[in-house]
Each structure stands twice: as C-alpha cells, then as structure tokens.
Amino acid sequence: MPTEATEQPVQWGLRWRHRKGGTYRVIATGRIEADLTPCVIYVSEQDGYVWVRPSAEFNDGRFTCIDDETAHE
C-alpha cells in the first residue's frame, strides 16, 4: 500500500541514480491510462531510452536524487 512518501510528486529535470546503477533525468510525470496510477517518465543518460514507472515505485527508495533541487527552481 502506498505511503505519503511514495506518493510525493517528482520534480521535472532532476537527475537520479538507480540503486543498481545508471543515471536518469525525469522528463515528465503523468498517469497510466489503464488505471490512472500516477507515474514518472524518465530518460537514461547512458542510452537515451525513455522509461515509465509508477510514482510509488520511483519513490520507494530504489532511486536517489543526485541533483541539487534548488538549482532547478
């Protein structure tokens, strides 16, 4: 069950590192059409692939922000 922490919106443009490696930049947030689940849309800085993941998964600890959030305000 999602918690308040996993439902927090993710700011566009910030860079994140996945716990298994790889860096990504958030390019948008949205909803999954089938059930309207909030999602994060992000692009790999290594290969340019675009990925979509439910926001609850993105915010569950598998990603760590590596940008200074104040630099994008």
Buried (B, 14 or more C-beta within 10 A) or exposed (E): EBEEEBEEEBEBEBBBBBEEEBBBBBEEBEEEEEEEBBBBBBBBEEEEEEBEBBBBBBBBEEBEEEBEEEEEE
